[in-house]
Amino acid sequence: MTLSVSVAMCTRNGAAYVEEQLDSILRQSHPIAQLVVSDDASTDGTPAVVSRVLENRAPGLAVTLLMNDPPLGVAGNFEQAIQACTSELVALSDQDDVWPADRLARIVAEFEADPNLLLAHGDARLVDDSGEPIGSTLFATLRVSEAERRRLTTGRAFDAYLRRNLVTGATTVLRRSLGDTALPVPPGWIHDEWLGVVAAALGGVTLVPGLLTDYRQHAANEIGVRELGLGGRFRKLQEARSDRNQRLAVRAESLAERLAELEGRVSPRTIALARAKAAHERTRSALPARRVRRIPRVLGSLLHGDYRRFGLGLPDALRDLVQPV
């Protein structure tokens, strides 16, 4: 039986682009059963554009319009939209992208082939504010390695996500039951990375081949993607230590706690890894102010393999050693 799909679209001041995205959703070869649009206190007439498009081009489609005032923020807005969806699959949608016509058909086929699959995501073509390709892809910009790709397709996605987030909501479809398990999103997490890491802990993630959307990059992106050159990476080393490491520790703790609550559905190895990640981030957040006193702890974690297992390896260790307070 063909799986039904709800689209959870979140908007905020997206009047310039939302019509094109809605049109691409309505032209899908795999038709959607429901569209949920959750608007986060737009001031540019975005809800009026959405209503006009849907009234003229989507008669009979089940539509839910949610209006937030005050705004919930990106994670809260998507959480609300997902919870309002009723189909077995939920496709996350930004307001300013464009979907190829076969996008949902390709992703739904992955779920139909694997009843245990909880979340699917993939790569995207990067385009500028007028929709023209800028000559790169999401994964190329993020420097996603072949080893990381293999982990995402061979049941080792959790190991990959403990190092860094690779899930971009603009490419993501999830099984509605994952929302029931994973939500609410803890403080400090973005909805897509949280849904991805919980799905991976439960053993249900895959990477869909090909490019899944035109991912628009413009000045008003709430969350976009950019590639750091050598100069940008060097500047990161010079940034003062702030509350970033404390926030990373809190995030890791919340993941370990949530997975412990899922004991029986999550393997002991996965829970142990999450706890080890939390311990590593606690160590990083407690590093002394004086750089010379950081050396033994950083080198110890580096030799133990924690920086490699739970982060970017040597670059993270170097950052911890040299960043000023």
C-alpha positions as CSV (number, residue, x, y, z in Angstrom):
1,M,0.0,0.0,0.0
2,T,1.3,3.5,-0.9
3,L,2.3,5.5,2.1
4,S,0.5,8.8,2.6
5,V,2.6,12.0,3.1
6,S,2.0,15.2,5.1
7,V,4.2,18.2,4.4
8,A,5.2,20.3,7.4
9,M,6.2,23.7,6.1
10,C,7.4,26.4,8.4
11,T,7.3,30.1,7.3
12,R,8.6,33.4,8.6
13,N,8.7,36.5,6.3
14,G,9.0,34.3,3.2
15,A,6.5,36.1,0.9
16,A,9.2,36.5,-1.8
17,Y,9.7,32.7,-2.2
18,V,6.9,30.7,-0.7
19,E,4.7,30.6,-3.8
20,E,7.4,28.9,-5.8
21,Q,8.0,26.3,-3.1
22,L,4.3,25.6,-2.7
23,D,3.9,25.1,-6.5
24,S,6.8,22.6,-6.4
25,I,5.1,20.7,-3.6
26,L,1.7,20.6,-5.4
27,R,3.4,19.3,-8.6
28,Q,4.9,16.2,-6.9
29,S,4.4,13.0,-8.8
30,H,3.6,11.4,-5.4
31,P,0.7,13.6,-4.3
32,I,0.5,14.8,-0.7
33,A,-2.4,14.1,1.6
34,Q,-2.0,17.0,3.9
35,L,-0.2,20.3,4.1
36,V,0.5,22.0,7.4
37,V,1.9,25.5,7.3
38,S,3.0,27.0,10.6
39,D,3.8,30.7,10.3
40,D,6.1,32.2,12.9
41,A,4.7,35.7,13.3
42,S,5.5,36.9,9.7
43,T,5.1,40.6,9.1
44,D,5.4,40.6,5.3
45,G,2.1,39.0,4.3
46,T,3.4,35.4,4.0
47,P,0.2,33.9,5.3
48,A,-1.9,35.8,2.7
49,V,0.3,34.5,-0.1
50,V,0.0,30.9,1.3
51,S,-3.8,31.2,1.5
52,R,-4.1,32.6,-2.1
53,V,-1.9,29.9,-3.6
54,L,-3.7,27.1,-1.9
55,E,-7.2,28.5,-2.6
56,N,-6.4,28.8,-6.3
57,R,-4.3,25.7,-6.9
58,A,-5.1,23.1,-4.3
59,P,-8.9,22.6,-4.0
60,G,-9.7,19.6,-1.8
61,L,-6.3,19.3,-0.2
62,A,-6.3,18.9,3.6
63,V,-4.7,22.1,4.8
64,T,-3.9,23.3,8.3
65,L,-2.7,26.8,8.8
66,L,-1.1,27.7,12.2
67,M,-0.3,31.2,13.3
68,N,2.2,31.9,16.0
69,D,2.4,35.1,18.0
70,P,4.8,35.4,19.7
71,P,7.1,33.4,17.5
72,L,8.3,29.9,18.6
73,G,11.6,29.9,16.8
74,V,12.8,27.5,14.2
75,A,12.8,24.3,16.3
76,G,9.6,25.1,18.1
77,N,7.8,26.0,14.9
78,F,8.8,22.7,13.2
79,E,7.9,20.8,16.3
80,Q,4.4,22.3,16.2
81,A,4.0,21.6,12.5
82,I,5.1,18.0,12.8
83,Q,2.7,17.3,15.6
84,A,-0.1,18.6,13.5
85,C,0.6,16.1,10.7
86,T,-1.6,13.0,10.4
87,S,-0.1,11.0,7.6
88,E,2.3,8.1,8.1
89,L,5.2,10.1,6.6
90,V,6.1,13.7,7.3
91,A,8.1,15.7,4.8
92,L,9.8,18.8,6.2
93,S,9.7,21.9,4.1
94,D,11.4,25.2,4.2
95,Q,9.6,28.2,2.7
96,D,12.1,29.1,0.1
97,D,13.3,26.0,-1.7
98,V,12.1,24.2,-4.8
99,W,11.5,20.4,-5.0
100,P,12.1,18.4,-8.1
101,A,8.8,16.7,-9.2
102,D,10.0,13.2,-8.3
103,R,11.4,14.1,-4.9
104,L,8.7,12.5,-2.7
105,A,8.3,9.5,-5.0
106,R,12.0,8.7,-4.6
107,I,12.0,9.1,-0.8
108,V,8.7,7.3,-0.2
109,A,10.1,4.3,-2.1
110,E,12.9,4.1,0.5
111,F,10.2,3.8,3.3
112,E,8.2,1.3,1.4
113,A,11.2,-0.9,0.9
114,D,12.1,-0.8,4.6
115,P,9.4,-0.8,7.2
116,N,11.9,-0.1,10.0
117,L,13.2,3.1,8.3
118,L,12.4,6.2,10.5
119,L,14.1,9.0,8.7
120,A,15.6,9.6,5.3
121,H,17.6,12.6,4.1
122,G,20.2,13.5,1.5
123,D,22.1,16.1,-0.6
124,A,20.8,19.3,-2.2
125,R,21.7,21.6,-5.0
126,L,22.7,25.0,-3.7
127,V,21.0,27.9,-5.5
128,D,21.1,31.7,-5.1
129,D,18.2,34.0,-4.2
130,S,16.9,33.9,-7.8
131,G,17.1,30.1,-8.0
132,E,20.2,29.9,-10.1
133,P,22.7,27.1,-9.2
134,I,25.8,28.5,-7.5
135,G,28.0,25.5,-8.6
136,S,28.0,23.4,-5.4
137,T,25.9,21.1,-3.3
138,L,25.1,20.9,0.3
139,F,27.3,17.9,1.0
140,A,30.2,19.3,-1.0
141,T,30.0,22.5,1.1
142,L,29.9,20.5,4.3
143,R,32.7,18.4,3.1
144,V,30.8,15.2,3.7
145,S,33.3,12.3,3.2
146,E,32.8,9.0,1.6
147,A,33.3,7.4,5.0
148,E,30.5,9.4,6.4
149,R,28.2,8.5,3.5
150,R,28.9,4.9,4.1
151,R,28.0,5.1,7.8
152,L,24.7,6.7,6.8
153,T,23.8,3.8,4.5
154,T,25.2,0.8,6.5
155,G,23.5,1.2,9.9
156,R,26.2,3.3,11.5
157,A,24.5,6.7,11.3
158,F,24.6,7.2,15.0
159,D,28.4,7.1,15.0
160,A,28.5,9.7,12.3
161,Y,26.0,12.0,14.0
162,L,27.9,11.9,17.3
163,R,30.8,13.6,15.4
164,R,28.7,16.3,13.7
165,N,25.2,16.9,12.4
166,L,24.7,15.8,8.7
167,V,20.9,16.1,8.6
168,T,19.4,19.1,6.9
169,G,15.6,19.4,7.4
170,A,15.1,20.8,3.9
171,T,16.0,17.3,2.6
172,T,14.3,15.2,5.3
173,V,11.3,12.9,5.5
174,L,10.4,11.1,8.7
175,R,8.0,8.5,9.8
176,R,5.3,10.1,12.0
177,S,6.0,7.6,14.8
178,L,9.5,9.1,15.1
179,G,7.9,12.4,16.1
180,D,5.9,10.6,18.8
181,T,9.2,9.2,20.2
182,A,11.6,12.1,19.7
183,L,9.6,15.2,20.5
184,P,9.8,17.6,22.2
185,V,13.2,18.9,21.0
186,P,15.4,19.7,24.0
187,P,16.8,23.2,24.5
188,G,19.9,23.8,22.4
189,W,19.0,21.4,19.6
190,I,17.7,22.2,16.2
191,H,14.8,20.0,15.1
192,D,16.5,18.2,12.2
193,E,19.7,17.2,14.0
194,W,17.7,16.0,17.0
195,L,15.3,13.9,14.9
196,G,18.2,12.5,13.0
197,V,20.2,11.4,16.0
198,V,17.2,9.9,17.7
199,A,16.3,8.0,14.6
200,A,19.9,6.8,14.2
201,A,19.9,5.6,17.8
202,L,16.8,3.5,17.0
203,G,18.6,2.1,13.9
204,G,16.3,3.7,11.3
205,V,18.2,6.2,9.1
206,T,19.2,6.1,5.4
207,L,20.8,8.5,2.9
208,V,18.7,9.0,-0.3
209,P,20.8,9.1,-3.5
210,G,20.8,12.2,-5.7
211,L,19.8,15.8,-5.1
212,L,16.6,16.2,-3.2
213,T,15.9,19.9,-3.4
214,D,17.2,23.3,-4.7
215,Y,18.4,24.7,-1.4
216,R,18.1,28.5,-1.7
217,Q,20.9,30.6,-0.1
218,H,20.1,34.2,0.6
219,A,20.6,37.0,3.1
220,A,17.4,36.2,5.0
221,N,18.1,32.4,5.7
222,E,17.4,31.6,9.3
223,I,19.6,28.5,8.9
224,G,21.8,28.2,5.8
225,V,25.0,26.6,4.8
226,R,28.4,28.2,4.1
227,E,31.9,26.9,3.5
228,L,34.7,28.1,5.6
229,G,38.0,28.7,3.8
230,L,41.4,28.5,5.5
231,G,41.0,32.0,6.8
232,G,37.6,31.3,8.3
233,R,38.8,28.2,10.0
234,F,41.8,30.2,11.4
235,R,39.4,32.9,12.7
236,K,37.4,30.2,14.6
237,L,40.6,29.4,16.5
238,Q,40.9,33.0,17.5
239,E,37.3,33.3,18.7
240,A,37.0,33.7,22.5
241,R,35.7,30.7,24.5
242,S,32.2,31.6,25.6
243,D,29.3,29.4,26.7
244,R,29.6,27.3,23.5
245,N,31.3,24.3,25.3
246,Q,28.8,24.5,28.1
247,R,25.9,24.4,25.6
248,L,27.5,21.4,23.9
249,A,27.8,19.6,27.2
250,V,24.1,20.3,28.0
251,R,23.1,19.0,24.6
252,A,25.0,15.8,25.0
253,E,23.6,15.3,28.5
254,S,20.0,15.7,27.1
255,L,20.7,13.1,24.4
256,A,22.1,10.6,26.9
257,E,19.2,11.1,29.2
258,R,16.6,10.7,26.4
259,L,18.2,7.5,25.0
260,A,18.4,6.1,28.6
261,E,14.6,6.5,28.7
262,L,14.4,4.4,25.5
263,E,16.3,1.5,27.0
264,G,15.1,-1.7,25.4
265,R,14.6,0.1,22.0
266,V,18.1,1.5,21.9
267,S,21.1,-0.8,22.1
268,P,23.4,-0.7,25.2
269,R,26.3,0.2,23.0
270,T,24.4,3.3,21.7
271,I,23.5,4.4,25.2
272,A,27.1,3.9,26.3
273,L,28.4,6.0,23.4
274,A,25.9,8.8,24.2
275,R,27.1,8.8,27.8
276,A,30.8,8.9,26.7
277,K,30.0,11.8,24.4
278,A,28.4,13.7,27.3
279,A,31.5,13.0,29.4
280,H,33.8,14.2,26.7
281,E,31.8,17.5,26.3
282,R,31.9,18.0,30.1
283,T,35.6,17.7,30.0
284,R,35.9,20.2,27.2
285,S,33.6,22.7,29.0
286,A,35.6,22.5,32.2
287,L,39.0,23.2,30.6
288,P,41.0,25.8,32.6
289,A,41.3,29.4,31.5
290,R,45.0,29.2,31.2
291,R,46.0,27.5,27.9
292,V,49.1,25.8,29.4
293,R,46.9,24.0,32.0
294,R,44.6,22.7,29.2
295,I,47.4,20.7,27.6
296,P,47.3,17.5,29.7
297,R,43.5,17.2,29.5
298,V,43.3,17.9,25.8
299,L,46.2,15.5,25.0
300,G,44.6,12.8,27.2
301,S,41.3,13.1,25.3
302,L,43.1,13.2,22.0
303,L,45.2,10.1,22.7
304,H,42.1,8.3,24.1
305,G,40.3,8.9,20.7
306,D,37.5,11.0,22.1
307,Y,38.1,14.0,19.8
308,R,37.9,11.6,16.8
309,R,34.9,9.6,18.0
310,F,32.9,12.6,19.2
311,G,34.0,15.5,17.0
312,L,36.2,16.6,14.2
313,G,39.4,15.2,15.7
314,L,42.6,17.3,15.7
315,P,40.9,20.6,14.7
316,D,38.6,20.4,17.7
317,A,41.6,19.6,20.0
318,L,43.6,22.5,18.6
319,R,40.6,24.8,19.1
320,D,40.3,23.8,22.7
321,L,44.1,24.4,23.2
322,V,44.4,27.8,21.7
323,Q,41.1,29.6,22.0
324,P,41.3,32.6,24.3
325,V,38.8,33.0,27.2
